[in-house]
Amino acid sequence: MQMDRNQLADFLRRSRERLRPQEVGLPAGPRRRTPGLRREEVSQLAGMSADYYMRLEQARSPQPSPQILASLAHALRLTEDERDHLYLLAGHRPPAGRLAGDHVRPGLLYLLDQLHGTPAHITNDLGDLLAHNTMAEALLGCICSVREEDRNFIWRWFTDPTIRSIYPPEELDELGRTYVADLRASMVRRGNDAVSTRLVARLREVSSEFAALWDLHEVAVNRRSRVRVDHPAIGPIELECETLLSPAEDQRLTIFTPPPGTSNIDHLSLLRVLGHDDFTPAAPGRR
């Protein structure tokens, strides 16, 4: 990402001019000629030198650090959208938004409820199952019967051998590496918070396979577009995966659809009729 000095300077100036002194606890004063705040006042509120801030507004400064941008966003009372705009103009990725957590976003839950004939589920970015429909349970199994703290697809993948039984043997190693690389990306995006750190520690303790993969330090967001499953009732089926993300990317609605023009649509129709009786739980090909 490149810094846009001219646009950054213009945005800072206009944000400063829109802010009234009383909004930041400063007296307006009877002789104030500058609309909004003065440059010196912004620099004081942000904890930086007035000269450096002046060079920012004059498009003459070096690239500001994320710490400086955070101080400026606070000093100028920017909204979350304005803060993100500030970071992007300065050539930095904006901070992660507020996590939705385990409370499923109403919009995602509404979409899930409309998908009666299509497998779909909602997970968080660490692989915890938050919600699913009956078709997803019929396709991939149900982990609802296990303890709440174990309703995590990555945990089950590395601790329950039966989870892998429906996937092609030649794809198991790659799936495991994909899960671990995606988990590391999520953990860093979360700032190594307590929840993700605890999950990784548990996995390292119980699975030497996971520990070895984690030590490779591979990072890759899981963007698998298809999943292949050898279903015990309907046989092999290949489905495309479409994932919708929450704004902070910590909740994912994944929809499994048959590729156009293939026999998989018939298999999915058969699955809808058979239901999910006596099916061993399994982790999904994409989380």
C-alpha positions in Angstrom: 0.0 0.0 0.0 1.3 3.4 -0.9 0.8 6.7 1.0 -1.3 9.4 -0.7 0.3 12.5 0.8 -2.0 15.0 -0.9 -5.2 13.3 0.1 -4.0 12.6 3.6 -3.1 16.3 4.0 -6.5 17.4 2.7 -8.4 14.9 5.0 -6.4 16.0 8.1 -7.0 19.7 7.4 -10.7 19.3 6.7 -11.2 17.0 9.8 -9.4 19.6 11.9 -11.6 22.4 10.5 -14.8 20.5 11.2 -14.0 19.9 14.9 -15.1 22.6 17.3 -12.8 23.4 20.3 -15.5 22.7 22.9 -15.9 19.2 21.5 -12.4 18.3 22.7 -12.6 20.3 25.9 -10.8 23.5 24.7 -12.2 27.1 25.1 -13.4 28.7 21.9 -11.9 32.1 22.8 -13.2 35.4 21.5 -10.5 36.0 18.9 -10.4 32.6 17.2 -10.1 33.1 13.4 -9.2 29.5 12.4 -12.3 27.4 11.7 -12.3 24.4 13.9 -9.1 23.6 15.8 -5.6 25.1 15.3 -2.8 22.9 14.1 -1.0 23.4 17.4 -4.1 22.2 19.3 -4.3 19.0 17.2 -0.6 18.3 17.7 -1.0 18.8 21.4 -4.0 16.5 21.6 -2.2 13.8 19.6 1.0 14.1 21.6 3.3 15.0 18.7 5.3 18.1 17.7 3.5 20.9 16.0 6.2 20.9 13.2 5.6 17.3 12.4 1.8 17.8 12.2 2.2 20.9 10.0 4.3 18.8 7.6 1.6 16.2 7.5 -1.0 18.8 6.4 1.5 20.2 3.9 2.1 16.8 2.3 5.8 17.0 3.2 6.1 14.4 5.9 7.4 10.8 5.8 4.9 8.0 6.2 3.4 8.2 9.7 3.4 5.1 11.9 0.2 3.3 12.9 0.8 4.6 16.5 0.8 8.2 15.2 -2.3 7.5 13.1 -4.1 6.1 16.2 -3.3 9.3 18.1 -4.5 11.5 15.3 -7.7 9.5 15.0 -8.4 10.0 18.7 -7.4 13.7 18.7 -9.7 14.4 15.7 -12.5 12.3 17.2 -12.8 10.3 13.9 -15.5 7.7 13.5 -14.4 4.1 12.8 -14.9 4.6 9.1 -13.0 7.9 9.1 -10.2 6.2 11.1 -10.0 3.4 8.5 -9.9 6.0 5.7 -7.0 7.8 7.5 -5.0 4.6 7.7 -5.5 3.7 4.1 -4.5 7.2 2.9 -1.3 6.8 5.0 -0.6 3.5 3.4 -1.4 1.2 6.3 -4.0 -1.5 6.8 -6.7 -0.3 9.2 -6.9 -2.0 12.6 -9.3 -4.9 12.9 -12.9 -4.0 13.6 -14.8 -4.9 16.6 -15.3 -8.7 16.8 -18.8 -10.1 16.6 -17.8 -12.9 19.0 -20.0 -15.9 19.5 -23.3 -14.0 19.1 -24.3 -14.7 15.5 -25.0 -11.6 13.5 -28.7 -11.3 12.8 -28.1 -10.8 9.0 -26.1 -14.0 8.8 -28.6 -16.0 10.8 -31.5 -14.7 8.6 -29.7 -15.9 5.5 -29.0 -19.3 7.1 -32.7 -19.7 7.9 -33.6 -19.1 4.2 -31.3 -21.9 2.9 -33.6 -24.9 3.4 -32.3 -27.0 0.5 -28.6 -26.0 0.6 -26.0 -27.0 3.2 -24.8 -24.0 5.1 -23.2 -23.2 8.4 -21.8 -20.3 10.4 -18.4 -20.5 12.1 -16.1 -18.0 13.7 -12.6 -17.4 12.4 -11.2 -20.0 14.9 -13.4 -22.8 13.6 -16.1 -22.8 16.3 -19.5 -23.9 15.0 -22.0 -21.2 15.8 -25.0 -22.3 13.8 -25.9 -24.7 10.9 -29.0 -26.0 9.0 -30.2 -29.6 8.7 -28.6 -30.0 5.2 -25.2 -29.1 6.6 -25.7 -31.6 9.3 -26.7 -34.2 6.7 -23.7 -33.5 4.6 -20.9 -33.1 7.2 -22.3 -34.6 10.4 -23.2 -33.0 13.6 -20.9 -32.0 16.4 -23.7 -30.6 18.6 -23.6 -33.6 20.9 -20.1 -33.0 22.0 -19.0 -30.6 24.8 -19.4 -26.9 23.9 -15.7 -26.3 24.2 -15.0 -29.1 21.7 -17.4 -27.8 19.0 -14.4 -26.6 17.0 -13.7 -28.1 13.6 -9.9 -27.7 13.9 -9.9 -29.3 17.4 -12.0 -32.3 16.1 -9.8 -32.6 13.0 -6.7 -33.2 15.1 -8.2 -35.1 18.0 -10.9 -37.3 16.5 -9.8 -39.7 13.6 -13.4 -40.4 12.5 -13.7 -36.7 11.4 -11.4 -37.4 8.4 -13.2 -40.5 7.2 -15.3 -38.9 4.5 -12.5 -36.9 2.8 -10.2 -38.3 0.0 -7.1 -39.7 1.7 -4.8 -37.9 -0.7 -6.3 -34.5 0.5 -6.0 -35.1 4.2 -2.4 -33.7 4.6 -3.2 -30.6 2.6 -6.5 -30.0 4.6 -4.6 -30.2 7.9 -2.0 -27.7 6.7 -4.8 -25.4 5.4 -6.6 -25.4 8.7 -3.4 -24.6 10.7 -2.3 -21.8 8.3 -5.7 -20.2 8.5 -5.8 -20.5 12.3 -2.5 -18.7 12.5 -3.7 -15.9 10.2 -6.8 -15.5 12.4 -4.8 -15.5 15.6 -2.5 -12.7 14.4 -5.5 -10.7 13.1 -7.0 -11.0 16.6 -3.8 -9.7 18.1 -3.0 -13.1 19.8 -6.0 -12.8 22.1 -6.6 -15.1 25.0 -9.2 -17.2 23.1 -7.0 -18.1 20.2 -3.9 -18.5 22.3 -5.7 -21.0 24.5 -7.0 -23.0 21.5 -3.5 -23.2 20.1 -2.0 -24.3 23.4 -4.6 -27.0 23.8 -4.0 -28.3 20.3 -0.2 -28.3 20.7 -0.5 -30.3 24.0 -2.7 -33.1 22.6 -1.6 -33.3 18.9 2.0 -33.8 17.8 0.7 -33.4 14.2 -0.7 -30.0 14.9 2.4 -29.0 16.8 4.6 -29.9 13.9 2.4 -28.0 11.4 2.2 -25.0 13.7 6.0 -24.9 13.9 6.2 -24.5 10.1 4.7 -21.0 10.6 2.7 -21.2 7.4 0.0 -18.4 7.0 -2.8 -18.6 4.5 -6.4 -17.6 4.7 -8.6 -20.6 3.7 -10.0 -19.8 0.3 -10.9 -23.3 -0.9 -13.5 -23.0 -3.6 -14.6 -26.7 -3.6 -14.9 -29.6 -1.2 -15.0 -33.3 -2.0 -16.8 -35.7 0.3 -17.3 -39.4 0.1 -20.7 -39.5 1.9 -21.6 -42.8 3.5 -25.2 -42.6 2.2 -25.0 -41.0 -1.2 -21.4 -41.6 -2.3 -18.9 -39.1 -3.6 -20.1 -35.5 -4.0 -18.2 -32.4 -5.0 -19.6 -29.0 -3.9 -18.5 -25.4 -4.4 -18.0 -23.2 -1.3 -19.2 -19.6 -1.1 -18.2 -17.7 2.1 -19.7 -14.5 3.3 -17.8 -12.6 6.0 -18.9 -10.4 8.8 -17.3 -6.8 8.8 -14.6 -7.8 11.2 -14.2 -11.2 9.3 -14.6 -13.2 12.5 -17.9 -14.8 11.5 -18.3 -16.8 8.3 -21.4 -18.1 6.6 -20.4 -20.9 4.3 -22.8 -22.2 1.6 -22.2 -25.5 -0.2 -23.7 -25.6 -3.8 -23.4 -28.1 -6.6 -21.3 -27.0 -9.6 -23.6 -26.1 -12.5 -24.0 -28.8 -15.1 -22.9 -31.7 -12.9 -24.6 -34.7 -11.3 -23.9 -33.3 -7.9 -27.2 -31.5 -7.9 -28.9 -34.9 -8.0 -26.8 -36.1 -5.1 -27.7 -33.1 -3.1 -31.4 -33.7 -3.8 -30.9 -37.3 -2.6 -29.2 -36.0 0.5 -32.2 -33.8 1.2 -34.5 -36.8 1.1 -32.3 -39.2 3.2 -31.6 -36.7 5.9 -28.8 -37.2 8.4 -29.7 -40.4 10.3 -26.8 -42.4 11.7 -24.1 -40.2 10.2 -20.7 -39.9 11.9 -19.8 -36.2 12.7 -17.2 -34.7 10.3 -15.3 -31.5 9.9 -16.1 -29.5 6.8 -13.8 -29.1 3.9 -13.9 -25.3 4.4 -14.6 -23.4 7.5 
